[in-house]
């Protein structure tokens, strides 16, 4: 966790940057659709053109979602991010580097991956940066998923899965993001991320943060839904006595109904 001094949350700062990328993709789509008419009678070229059009349309959909996500969710600027990086290019501990056409992250997860520091682009990046070195990833490898810059990684079962580039705190989580990790309906909906908030709630064979637990109570079958105040009181964590009494009364009523 960052210290309270560094927890400066902002909403919507990335919108201008995202809108710029969206317009660029819309222009590309217009050109691709125009060029598509010229592929009549050329089956192979036609199939390739359709594939490109499909990919750009997907990008446009995801960028539109990212704009709405950015307007609602809160982000902070990691203290180790270079001062010359504008806020609109920052997602917590991850940012877009215009000079190098790449994305840089300080997310601990990526530092642990094999060969993370031996890639050519990384070696060059480290030679140019003496302090606060992050991991740089080529721009074309990053796409927006669930509203966030993401990269395709293999999960623990070796299945290609989208992984959030920035570290995510509870204030940035959505039901869709959490469900993508805990209970995706399809592999294409799966989504992984590094959690920044404290994970102290033991459930589902793992430890969850408070927001993860609240979302899990909405969609996880068989999960015993115990109010947060009750959980905190049971293990000696700080809690609001008044809220605890109120919660207990409501919870006991619900238990009797069930």
C-alpha positions as CSV (number, residue, x, y, z in Angstrom):
1,X,0.0,0.0,0.0
2,X,1.1,3.5,-0.6
3,X,1.2,5.9,2.4
4,X,-1.8,8.2,2.8
5,X,0.4,11.0,1.6
6,X,0.7,9.4,-1.8
7,X,-2.9,8.2,-2.1
8,X,-4.0,11.1,-4.3
9,X,-6.9,9.7,-6.3
10,X,-8.2,11.3,-9.4
11,X,-11.1,10.5,-11.8
12,X,-11.2,11.0,-15.6
13,X,-7.6,12.3,-16.1
14,X,-6.9,9.7,-18.8
15,X,-10.0,10.7,-20.9
16,X,-8.2,13.1,-23.3
17,X,-5.6,10.5,-24.1
18,X,-8.1,7.7,-24.5
19,X,-10.3,9.9,-26.8
20,X,-7.3,10.6,-28.9
21,X,-6.5,6.9,-29.4
22,X,-10.2,6.2,-30.0
23,X,-10.3,8.8,-32.9
24,X,-7.2,7.3,-34.4
25,X,-8.8,3.9,-34.4
26,X,-12.0,5.3,-35.9
27,X,-10.0,6.8,-38.8
28,X,-8.2,3.5,-39.3
29,X,-11.6,1.8,-39.4
30,X,-12.9,4.2,-42.0
31,X,-9.9,3.6,-44.2
32,X,-10.1,-0.2,-43.8
33,X,-13.8,-0.2,-44.7
34,X,-13.0,1.9,-47.8
35,X,-10.2,-0.4,-48.8
36,X,-12.4,-3.4,-48.3
37,X,-14.4,-2.6,-51.4
38,X,-11.3,-3.0,-53.5
39,X,-10.8,-6.6,-52.4
40,X,-13.8,-7.8,-54.4
41,X,-12.9,-11.1,-56.1
42,X,-9.7,-11.5,-54.1
43,X,-10.6,-14.0,-51.4
44,X,-7.4,-14.1,-49.4
45,X,-7.1,-10.3,-49.3
46,X,-10.7,-10.0,-48.4
47,X,-10.3,-12.4,-45.4
48,X,-7.3,-10.5,-44.2
49,X,-9.2,-7.2,-44.5
50,X,-12.1,-8.6,-42.5
51,X,-9.8,-9.7,-39.8
52,X,-8.2,-6.2,-39.5
53,X,-11.7,-4.6,-39.5
54,X,-12.8,-6.9,-36.7
55,X,-9.8,-6.2,-34.6
56,X,-10.2,-2.4,-35.0
57,X,-13.9,-2.6,-34.1
58,X,-12.9,-4.6,-31.0
59,X,-10.4,-1.9,-30.1
60,X,-13.0,0.8,-30.5
61,X,-15.4,-1.0,-28.2
62,X,-12.8,-1.5,-25.5
63,X,-11.6,2.1,-25.7
64,X,-15.1,3.3,-25.4
65,X,-15.5,1.2,-22.2
66,X,-12.1,2.5,-21.0
67,X,-13.3,6.1,-21.3
68,X,-16.4,5.4,-19.2
69,X,-14.3,3.4,-16.7
70,X,-11.9,6.3,-16.3
71,X,-14.7,8.7,-15.6
72,X,-16.0,6.6,-12.7
73,X,-12.9,5.0,-11.2
74,X,-10.2,6.5,-9.1
75,X,-6.5,6.4,-9.8
76,X,-3.3,7.6,-8.1
77,X,0.1,8.6,-9.4
78,X,2.9,6.3,-8.1
79,X,5.6,8.5,-6.5
80,X,8.3,6.8,-8.6
81,X,6.8,7.8,-11.9
82,X,9.0,10.4,-13.7
83,X,7.8,14.0,-13.3
84,X,7.7,14.6,-17.0
85,X,5.0,12.0,-17.5
86,X,1.6,13.8,-17.7
87,X,-1.3,12.6,-15.5
88,X,-3.4,11.6,-18.6
89,X,-0.9,8.9,-19.4
90,X,-0.9,7.3,-15.9
91,X,-2.8,4.3,-14.4
92,X,-1.5,4.0,-10.8
93,X,2.0,2.5,-11.2
94,X,1.8,2.2,-15.0
95,X,2.1,4.8,-17.7
96,X,2.4,5.3,-21.5
97,X,5.8,6.6,-22.7
98,X,5.3,8.7,-25.8
99,X,9.0,9.0,-26.5
100,X,9.5,5.3,-26.7
101,X,6.0,4.2,-28.0
102,X,5.7,1.8,-25.1
103,X,4.0,1.1,-21.8
104,X,6.0,1.1,-18.6
105,X,5.0,-0.6,-15.3
106,X,6.3,-0.8,-11.8
107,X,3.9,-3.7,-11.0
108,X,5.9,-6.3,-9.0
109,X,4.2,-9.2,-10.8
110,X,5.9,-8.4,-14.2
111,X,9.4,-8.2,-12.6
112,X,9.1,-11.8,-11.6
113,X,8.4,-13.1,-15.1
114,X,11.3,-15.0,-16.8
115,X,13.4,-12.8,-19.2
116,X,11.6,-9.6,-18.1
117,X,14.9,-7.8,-17.8
118,X,16.7,-9.4,-20.7
119,X,14.5,-8.2,-23.6
120,X,16.2,-5.9,-26.1
121,X,13.7,-3.1,-25.5
122,X,14.2,-3.4,-21.7
123,X,18.0,-3.4,-21.9
124,X,17.9,-0.2,-24.0
125,X,15.4,1.4,-21.6
126,X,17.5,0.6,-18.6
127,X,20.6,2.1,-20.3
128,X,18.7,5.4,-20.7
129,X,17.3,5.4,-17.1
130,X,19.4,5.2,-14.0
131,X,16.8,5.5,-11.3
132,X,13.2,4.3,-10.9
133,X,13.5,1.8,-13.6
134,X,10.3,0.1,-14.6
135,X,9.5,-2.7,-17.2
136,X,8.7,-1.4,-20.7
137,X,6.4,-3.3,-23.1
138,X,6.0,-2.6,-26.8
139,X,2.9,-0.5,-27.5
140,X,1.4,-3.1,-29.9
141,X,1.3,-5.7,-27.1
142,X,-1.0,-3.7,-24.9
143,X,-4.7,-3.5,-25.4
144,X,-7.5,-2.2,-23.3
145,X,-9.7,-4.8,-21.5
146,X,-12.2,-4.2,-18.6
147,X,-11.3,-0.4,-19.0
148,X,-7.6,-0.9,-18.3
149,X,-4.3,-1.3,-20.3
150,X,-3.8,-5.1,-20.4
151,X,-1.4,-7.6,-21.8
152,X,-2.0,-11.2,-22.9
153,X,-0.3,-13.7,-20.5
154,X,-0.7,-17.4,-19.8
155,X,-2.4,-18.2,-16.6
156,X,-1.4,-21.1,-14.2
157,X,-3.1,-23.6,-16.5
158,X,-1.2,-22.2,-19.5
159,X,-4.3,-20.6,-21.0
160,X,-3.9,-17.1,-22.7
161,X,-5.5,-14.6,-20.4
162,X,-5.6,-10.8,-20.2
163,X,-3.7,-9.4,-17.3
164,X,-4.0,-5.8,-16.0
165,X,-0.7,-3.9,-16.4
166,X,-1.2,-1.6,-13.4
167,X,-1.6,-2.7,-9.8
168,X,-5.3,-2.4,-8.8
169,X,-6.6,-1.1,-5.4
170,X,-10.1,-1.6,-4.1
171,X,-11.3,1.7,-5.5
172,X,-10.5,0.6,-9.0
173,X,-12.2,-2.8,-8.9
174,X,-15.5,-3.5,-10.7
175,X,-17.7,-6.5,-10.5
176,X,-16.6,-7.5,-14.0
177,X,-12.9,-7.4,-13.1
178,X,-13.3,-9.4,-9.9
179,X,-15.6,-12.0,-11.6
180,X,-13.0,-12.3,-14.3
181,X,-10.5,-13.7,-11.7
182,X,-12.8,-15.5,-9.3
183,X,-15.6,-16.9,-11.5
184,X,-15.4,-16.2,-15.3
185,X,-18.2,-17.8,-17.2
186,X,-16.0,-18.3,-20.2
187,X,-12.2,-18.2,-20.7
188,X,-12.6,-15.2,-22.9
189,X,-14.0,-13.4,-19.9
190,X,-11.1,-14.3,-17.6
191,X,-9.1,-11.5,-16.3
192,X,-6.1,-11.4,-13.9
193,X,-4.6,-8.5,-11.9
194,X,-2.2,-7.7,-9.1
195,X,-4.0,-6.5,-6.0
196,X,-2.7,-3.5,-4.1
197,X,-5.2,-3.3,-1.2
198,X,-4.8,-5.6,1.8
199,X,-6.2,-9.1,1.2
200,X,-7.2,-10.3,4.7
201,X,-10.5,-12.2,4.2
202,X,-10.0,-15.9,3.9
203,X,-12.5,-17.3,1.4
204,X,-12.7,-19.5,-1.7
205,X,-9.3,-21.0,-0.9
206,X,-7.5,-17.7,-1.0
207,X,-7.4,-14.2,0.7
208,X,-9.6,-11.5,-0.7
209,X,-9.6,-7.7,-0.2
210,X,-12.8,-6.2,1.2
211,X,-14.0,-5.1,-2.3
212,X,-13.2,-8.5,-3.8
213,X,-15.2,-10.1,-1.0
214,X,-18.2,-7.8,-1.5
215,X,-18.4,-8.5,-5.2
216,X,-17.8,-12.3,-4.6
217,X,-20.9,-12.3,-2.3
218,X,-22.9,-11.2,-5.3
219,X,-21.9,-13.9,-7.8
220,X,-20.1,-16.8,-6.1
221,X,-22.4,-19.8,-5.5
222,X,-22.1,-21.4,-2.0
223,X,-20.2,-18.5,-0.5
224,X,-21.3,-17.8,3.1
225,X,-22.1,-14.1,3.1
226,X,-20.9,-12.7,6.4
227,X,-21.1,-8.8,6.8
228,X,-17.7,-7.0,6.8
229,X,-18.3,-5.5,10.2
230,X,-18.9,-9.0,11.6
231,X,-15.8,-10.4,10.0
232,X,-13.7,-7.5,11.3
233,X,-15.1,-8.0,14.9
234,X,-14.5,-11.7,14.8
235,X,-10.8,-11.4,14.1
236,X,-10.1,-8.3,16.2
237,X,-9.8,-5.7,13.4
238,X,-11.0,-2.2,13.9
239,X,-14.7,-1.7,13.3
240,X,-17.5,0.7,14.0
241,X,-19.5,-0.6,17.1
242,X,-22.7,1.2,16.0
243,X,-22.5,-0.1,12.5
244,X,-21.7,-3.5,13.9
245,X,-24.9,-3.6,16.0
246,X,-27.0,-2.4,13.1
247,X,-25.4,-4.9,10.8
248,X,-25.9,-7.8,13.2
249,X,-29.6,-7.0,13.6
250,X,-30.1,-7.0,9.8
251,X,-28.0,-10.1,9.3
252,X,-29.9,-12.0,12.0
253,X,-33.2,-11.2,10.4
254,X,-31.9,-12.3,7.0
255,X,-30.7,-15.6,8.5
256,X,-34.1,-16.3,10.1
257,X,-35.8,-15.7,6.7
258,X,-33.5,-18.2,5.1
